[in-house]
Amino acid sequence: MPKDLRYGALLDVYGPFLNGKQKELCEYYYNDDLSLSEIAENFGITRQGVRDIIKRAEQRLNLLEAECRYCERFSKLKKLSAAAKAGDRGAEKRIFEIIDDL
């Protein structure tokens, strides 16, 4: 299972909405870069069990992001901020629109 590093950011934002085991295993997998086998050994469960828990957590994180879009908005704000610093006046207007939409 290749790691999608986007889940690290989603975990930072939406981690509190996962159950304890999902959050803990995802933190080990994405933040601490442990393999599925290493996590399984540490928790005394199968590698497949770890994978299933992480997959369910990823589905939950994706659902939360689809509903709230906080990570998407944050990413847009970072890009617009750089553009505004470079003198793009239109970027400033779009920043305020995103903030007002929150």
C-alpha positions as CSV (number, residue, x, y, z in Angstrom):
1,M,0.0,0.0,0.0
2,P,1.8,3.2,-1.2
3,K,1.6,6.1,1.3
4,D,-0.3,9.1,0.2
5,L,1.3,11.9,2.2
6,R,-1.9,14.0,1.9
7,Y,-3.3,11.8,4.7
8,G,-0.7,13.3,7.2
9,A,-2.3,16.7,6.7
10,L,-5.9,15.3,6.8
11,L,-4.9,13.5,10.0
12,D,-3.7,16.7,11.6
13,V,-7.0,18.4,10.9
14,Y,-9.6,15.6,11.3
15,G,-7.7,13.1,13.5
16,P,-9.9,13.9,16.6
17,F,-12.9,12.6,14.6
18,L,-11.4,9.1,14.3
19,N,-11.7,6.5,17.0
20,G,-8.7,6.0,19.2
21,K,-7.2,3.0,17.4
22,Q,-7.7,4.5,14.0
23,K,-5.9,7.7,15.0
24,E,-3.1,5.9,16.8
25,L,-2.3,3.5,13.9
26,C,-2.6,6.3,11.3
27,E,-0.2,8.4,13.3
28,Y,2.3,5.6,13.5
29,Y,1.9,4.9,9.7
30,Y,1.9,8.4,8.4
31,N,3.7,10.5,10.9
32,D,6.2,8.1,12.4
33,D,6.7,6.2,9.0
34,L,6.3,2.8,10.5
35,S,5.4,-0.1,8.2
36,L,2.2,-2.1,8.4
37,S,4.3,-5.0,9.7
38,E,6.0,-2.9,12.4
39,I,2.7,-1.6,13.6
40,A,1.2,-5.1,13.6
41,E,4.0,-6.5,15.6
42,N,3.8,-3.6,18.2
43,F,0.1,-4.1,18.6
44,G,-0.1,-7.9,18.4
45,I,-2.4,-7.9,15.5
46,T,-2.1,-9.0,11.9
47,R,-0.7,-6.8,9.1
48,Q,-4.0,-7.2,7.3
49,G,-5.8,-6.0,10.5
50,V,-3.6,-2.9,10.6
51,R,-4.2,-2.3,6.9
52,D,-8.0,-2.6,7.3
53,I,-8.1,-0.1,10.2
54,I,-6.0,2.4,8.3
55,K,-8.1,2.0,5.2
56,R,-11.3,2.7,7.2
57,A,-9.6,5.7,8.7
58,E,-8.6,7.0,5.3
59,Q,-12.2,6.7,4.1
60,R,-13.4,8.6,7.1
61,L,-10.7,11.3,6.5
62,N,-11.7,11.6,2.9
63,L,-15.4,11.9,3.8
64,L,-14.7,14.7,6.3
65,E,-12.5,16.6,3.8
66,A,-15.2,16.2,1.1
67,E,-17.8,17.7,3.5
68,C,-15.6,20.4,5.2
69,R,-12.8,21.1,2.7
70,Y,-10.6,22.7,5.3
71,C,-7.3,21.3,3.9
72,E,-8.3,22.3,0.4
73,R,-9.0,25.8,1.5
74,F,-5.8,26.0,3.5
75,S,-3.8,25.0,0.5
76,K,-5.6,27.6,-1.7
77,L,-4.9,30.3,1.0
78,K,-1.2,29.4,1.1
79,K,-0.9,29.8,-2.7
80,L,-2.9,33.0,-2.7
81,S,-0.9,34.4,0.1
82,A,2.3,33.9,-1.9
83,A,0.6,35.6,-4.9
84,A,-0.5,38.5,-2.7
85,K,3.0,39.0,-1.4
86,A,4.2,39.1,-5.0
87,G,1.8,42.0,-5.6
88,D,-1.3,40.2,-7.1
89,R,-4.2,42.4,-5.9
90,G,-6.7,39.9,-7.1
91,A,-5.3,37.3,-4.8
92,E,-6.1,39.4,-1.8
93,K,-9.8,39.6,-2.8
94,R,-9.9,35.8,-3.3
95,I,-8.3,35.3,0.2
96,F,-11.1,37.3,1.8
97,E,-13.7,35.4,-0.2
98,I,-12.3,32.1,1.1
99,I,-12.2,33.4,4.7
100,D,-15.7,34.7,4.5
101,D,-16.9,31.3,3.2
102,L,-15.5,29.6,6.3
